[in-house]
Amino acid sequence: MKVILALVSIVIIGYLVWHWFAPAAVAPTPAQRTTPKPTTAAHPPPPPKRLAQQPAAQPTPARPVGPQRRLAPEGTYFLLGRASLRIDSGVIGFAPGTKVTLLDQGDSASTVTDGQYQFTVPSSQLTNDLDIAASVAQSDYAEQARIAELTGQWAQEYNRQQREAFIASEKEKAQKKTRPRPTPRVPK
């Protein structure tokens, strides 16, 4: 019974932790769209050192072939993978798709802030493409939901097995009680 309570407690705590760190929906605001200025390049100049922008930037044709990329304002990026930060009281996790602001960019790592905490991530784990950021956040959320569902299923299966084992042991005890006991022989 203690094992069942411990397992259920772990599942509940896991769900609450997941819910606490689940990324908020990334939705662009209308103010982020700007009209292109008449220049030779349709995109703003890249940051001093190139960060991961997927798909890779290619020369812009005279006519757009596909949908135009939606980019975040300069200095605003999104995490492509999970990041963590150690603090005095534990660890803070940042989910894929978390909006961050670039503070400093090194050769292979960039210093960013989420508005409250400052931390360093590999530059390849940042994007300023709003569609990619939304896709990454949605994929991570779906994966976390799938993990929570599997954990719930495993807990239910474990509870079913424990219940069946308990019922079997109770039946065995009941059979032992109902068996006729041999009558003691009286010496003559």
Phi, psi and chi 1 to 4 in degrees:
 res  aa     phi    psi   chi1   chi2   chi3   chi4
   1 MET       -  -38.4 -166.8   60.1  162.1      -
   2 LYS   -63.9  -36.3  -71.7 -179.3 -177.2  179.3
   3 VAL   -65.2  -41.5  173.8      -      -      -
   4 ILE   -63.9  -45.7  -67.6  171.5      -      -
   5 LEU   -62.2  -40.7  -70.8  174.9      -      -
   6 ALA   -64.2  -43.0      -      -      -      -
   7 LEU   -64.9  -44.7 -175.2   60.9      -      -
   8 VAL   -63.2  -39.7  169.8      -      -      -
   9 SER   -62.2  -42.4  -61.9      -      -      -
  10 ILE   -63.0  -43.0  -70.1  171.3      -      -
  11 VAL   -62.7  -44.1  169.3      -      -      -
  12 ILE   -64.9  -46.0  -69.5  171.0      -      -
  13 ILE   -63.6  -42.2  -69.9  170.7      -      -
  14 GLY   -60.0  -42.9      -      -      -      -
  15 TYR   -63.6  -44.3  174.0   77.0      -      -
  16 LEU   -64.7  -40.2  -68.0  174.4      -      -
  17 VAL   -64.2  -44.6  168.1      -      -      -
  18 TRP   -60.8  -44.7  167.6   77.2      -      -
  19 HIS   -64.6  -35.9 -168.7   39.7      -      -
  20 TRP   -66.8  -41.6  179.7  -93.2      -      -
  21 PHE   -95.3    2.1  -71.8  109.3      -      -
  22 ALA   -62.1  138.2      -      -      -      -
  23 PRO   -70.6  146.1   26.2  -33.5      -      -
  24 ALA   -76.9  153.8      -      -      -      -
  25 ALA   -61.7  133.7      -      -      -      -
  26 VAL   -94.1  109.8  176.9      -      -      -
  27 ALA  -125.6  126.1      -      -      -      -
  28 PRO   -71.2  147.9   25.3  -31.4      -      -
  29 THR   -91.8  151.3   59.6      -      -      -
  30 PRO   -58.7  -26.4  -21.1   28.4      -      -
  31 ALA   -68.1  -14.6      -      -      -      -
  32 GLN   -77.7  -15.6  -68.6  175.9  -19.5      -
  33 ARG   -86.2  131.3  -67.4 -169.5 -179.8 -170.8
  34 THR  -125.6  152.9   58.5      -      -      -
  35 THR   -81.2  138.6   56.1      -      -      -
  36 PRO   -67.8  141.8   12.5  -16.5      -      -
  37 LYS   -86.7  147.4  -64.5  176.9 -176.1  172.5
  38 PRO   -71.5   91.0   20.9  -26.9      -      -
  39 THR  -133.4  179.5   61.1      -      -      -
  40 THR   -76.1  -25.8   55.8      -      -      -
  41 ALA  -107.5  136.9      -      -      -      -
  42 ALA   -83.7  -16.2      -      -      -      -
  43 HIS  -108.7  151.6  -62.0  -73.0      -      -
  44 PRO   -65.0  156.4   19.9  -28.0      -      -
  45 PRO   -61.6  146.2   20.4  -28.7      -      -
  46 PRO   -68.0  160.0   22.7  -29.7      -      -
  47 PRO   -60.8  168.4   -6.5    9.9      -      -
  48 PRO   -48.7  -46.2  -20.8   24.7      -      -
  49 LYS  -120.4  135.0  -68.6 -177.1 -176.4  174.6
  50 ARG   -67.4  130.0 -174.1  172.8  168.8 -161.5
  51 LEU   -99.9  165.4  -63.4  175.0      -      -
  52 ALA   -64.0  118.0      -      -      -      -
  53 GLN  -127.3  115.6  -65.1  178.2   -4.6      -
  54 GLN  -114.2  135.4  -60.5  163.2  -14.9      -
  55 PRO   -68.0  161.3   20.7  -26.1      -      -
  56 ALA   -59.1  143.6      -      -      -      -
  57 ALA   -67.0  132.7      -      -      -      -
  58 GLN  -127.5  161.6  -61.9  176.2   -9.3      -
  59 PRO   -55.1  137.6  -20.1   27.4      -      -
  60 THR   -81.9  123.5  -51.8      -      -      -
  61 PRO   -70.6  165.8   21.7  -27.3      -      -
  62 ALA   -60.3  -38.4      -      -      -      -
  63 ARG  -116.4  132.4  -77.7 -170.2  138.6 -178.2
  64 PRO   -64.2  130.2  -10.7   17.6      -      -
  65 VAL   -82.7  -41.5  177.2      -      -      -
  66 GLY  -121.0 -168.1      -      -      -      -
  67 PRO   -65.2  143.1   19.4  -26.2      -      -
  68 GLN   -74.5  139.9 -165.2  162.3    1.8      -
  69 ARG   -68.6  141.3  -67.9  176.1   50.6 -162.0
  70 ARG  -102.8  115.5  -62.3  179.3  -43.9  125.0
  71 LEU  -108.1  148.0  -59.8  177.5      -      -
  72 ALA   -73.8  161.8      -      -      -      -
  73 PRO   -59.2  156.0  -19.2   28.0      -      -
  74 GLU   -56.7  133.2 -169.4  170.8  -30.5      -
  75 GLY    91.3   -9.7      -      -      -      -
  76 THR  -102.2  129.0  -59.3      -      -      -
  77 TYR  -136.3  172.6  -67.4   91.5      -      -
  78 PHE  -133.4  144.6  -60.4   90.2      -      -
  79 LEU   -74.7  136.1  -63.2  176.3      -      -
  80 LEU   -90.9  -18.8  -67.9  172.3      -      -
  81 GLY  -140.5  176.1      -      -      -      -
  82 ARG   -70.6  145.7  -69.5 -161.8  173.1  -83.0
  83 ALA  -134.3  154.3      -      -      -      -
  84 SER  -137.9  157.7   60.0      -      -      -
  85 LEU  -138.8  123.5  173.4   65.8      -      -
  86 ARG   -80.7  132.0  -74.4 -178.1  172.8 -113.9
  87 ILE  -127.5  175.2   59.6  172.7      -      -
  88 ASP   -57.6  -37.0  -67.5  -22.4      -      -
  89 SER   -95.6    4.9   60.6      -      -      -
  90 GLY   149.8 -138.1      -      -      -      -
  91 VAL  -130.5  138.9  177.0      -      -      -
  92 ILE  -109.1  132.5  -63.9  175.2      -      -
  93 GLY  -106.6  143.0      -      -      -      -
  94 PHE  -119.8  122.3  -58.8   94.7      -      -
  95 ALA   -78.9  156.4      -      -      -      -
  96 PRO   -57.5  139.5  -24.1   33.4      -      -
  97 GLY    93.9   -4.1      -      -      -      -
  98 THR   -66.0  131.9  -60.0      -      -      -
  99 LYS   -77.6  129.8  179.7  179.8  175.1 -179.3
 100 VAL  -134.2  160.2  -65.4      -      -      -
 101 THR  -113.7  131.3  -56.9      -      -      -
 102 LEU   -73.0  126.9 -177.7   66.4      -      -
 103 LEU  -103.2  -42.6  -61.9  175.7      -      -
 104 ASP  -154.0  143.0 -175.8   37.5      -      -
 105 GLN  -123.2  123.3 -176.4  177.7    2.3      -
 106 GLY  -100.7 -167.3      -      -      -      -
 107 ASP   -63.8  -50.2  -69.2  -25.3      -      -
 108 SER  -120.0  -10.5   60.6      -      -      -
 109 ALA  -132.7  152.1      -      -      -      -
 110 SER  -125.0  143.7  -62.1      -      -      -
 111 THR   -96.4  126.7  -57.3      -      -      -
 112 VAL  -131.7  168.0  -64.5      -      -      -
 113 THR  -137.8  146.8 -179.7      -      -      -
 114 ASP   -97.5    9.0   71.4  -23.6      -      -
 115 GLY   104.7  -22.0      -      -      -      -
 116 GLN  -121.7  -42.5 -174.4  174.1    2.7      -
 117 TYR  -117.7  147.2  -62.7  100.3      -      -
 118 GLN  -111.3  132.4 -179.2  176.2  -31.6      -
 119 PHE  -152.6  167.7   53.6   99.5      -      -
 120 THR  -111.4  135.8  -57.1      -      -      -
 121 VAL  -134.1  156.6  -65.2      -      -      -
 122 PRO   -61.8  138.6  -20.3   29.8      -      -
 123 SER   -60.2  -28.4  -64.6      -      -      -
 124 SER   -69.7  -11.8   62.8      -      -      -
 125 GLN   -95.5   16.4  -69.2  -63.4  -52.3      -
 126 LEU  -121.3  145.8  -64.4  173.4      -      -
 127 THR  -143.0  151.7 -174.9      -      -      -
 128 ASN  -112.1    9.3   65.4  -13.7      -      -
 129 ASP   -83.7  117.0 -171.9  -51.1      -      -
 130 LEU   -64.7  -36.2  -64.6  170.6      -      -
 131 ASP   -68.6  -41.7  -64.1  -36.1      -      -
 132 ILE   -64.7  -43.1  -68.0  172.5      -      -
 133 ALA   -60.7  -43.9      -      -      -      -
 134 ALA   -64.8  -39.7      -      -      -      -
 135 SER   -64.9  -43.3  174.2      -      -      -
 136 VAL   -64.2  -44.2  167.4      -      -      -
 137 ALA   -63.9  -42.0      -      -      -      -
 138 GLN   -65.9  -41.1 -175.3  177.9   13.2      -
 139 SER   -63.3  -43.4  -65.2      -      -      -
 140 ASP   -64.4  -42.4  180.0   64.7      -      -
 141 TYR   -61.7  -44.0 -177.4   81.4      -      -
 142 ALA   -63.4  -39.9      -      -      -      -
 143 GLU   -66.1  -41.7 -177.9   65.3   16.7      -
 144 GLN   -64.5  -38.6  -66.1  -61.0  -38.9      -
 145 ALA   -65.7  -39.2      -      -      -      -
 146 ARG   -64.5  -41.8 -173.5 -176.4   70.9   78.5
 147 ILE   -63.7  -42.6  -70.2  170.2      -      -
 148 ALA   -63.1  -39.9      -      -      -      -
 149 GLU   -65.6  -43.9 -177.1  179.8  -25.8      -
 150 LEU   -62.9  -41.1  -77.1  173.9      -      -
 151 THR   -61.8  -41.8  -57.5      -      -      -
 152 GLY   -62.7  -41.2      -      -      -      -
 153 GLN   -64.5  -42.2  -70.7  173.3   -3.6      -
 154 TRP   -64.1  -39.7  -67.7  -24.7      -      -
 155 ALA   -64.1  -41.1      -      -      -      -
 156 GLN   -64.1  -42.6  -73.5  177.3  -12.5      -
 157 GLU   -63.7  -42.9  177.0   62.8   21.5      -
 158 TYR   -61.7  -44.6  179.1   79.1      -      -
 159 ASN   -61.9  -40.2  -72.2  -20.8      -      -
 160 ARG   -62.7  -44.4 -175.3 -170.7   62.7   76.3
 161 GLN   -63.7  -42.5  -69.8  173.1   -5.7      -
 162 GLN   -64.5  -40.4  -68.0  -62.5  -49.7      -
 163 ARG   -63.3  -44.1 -173.3  173.1   41.6 -109.9
 164 GLU   -63.6  -40.6  -72.3  175.3   -1.1      -
 165 ALA   -64.8  -40.1      -      -      -      -
 166 PHE   -64.9  -44.6  176.4   74.5      -      -
 167 ILE   -62.3  -42.1  -69.9  169.9      -      -
 168 ALA   -63.3  -41.3      -      -      -      -
 169 SER   -68.7  -35.8   69.7      -      -      -
 170 GLU   -66.6  -39.6  -69.8  -62.3  -47.2      -
 171 LYS   -63.9  -40.5  -77.2 -177.8 -178.7  178.7
 172 GLU   -63.8  -41.9 -170.6  176.1  -49.7      -
 173 LYS   -63.2  -41.6  -73.0  178.9 -173.0  176.8
 174 ALA   -65.2  -38.3      -      -      -      -
 175 GLN   -66.5  -36.8  -73.9  176.5   -7.6      -
 176 LYS   -65.6  -35.8  -74.5 -178.6 -178.7  177.0
 177 LYS   -72.0  -33.6  -72.7 -177.4  179.9  178.7
 178 THR   -88.1   -9.2   59.2      -      -      -
 179 ARG   -66.6  136.7  -73.8 -174.5 -169.3  155.5
 180 PRO   -69.1  134.4   20.8  -26.5      -      -
 181 ARG   -86.2  142.4  -67.8 -171.5  176.7  160.3
 182 PRO   -65.9  139.8   16.3  -22.7      -      -
 183 THR   -74.1  136.6   54.9      -      -      -
 184 PRO   -68.7  140.2   12.9  -15.8      -      -
 185 ARG   -81.9  134.7  -66.0 -174.8 -177.6  172.7
 186 VAL   -94.9  127.6 -179.8      -      -      -
 187 PRO   -68.4  142.3    9.2  -10.5      -      -
 188 LYS  -101.5      -  -66.9 -173.8 -177.1 -177.7
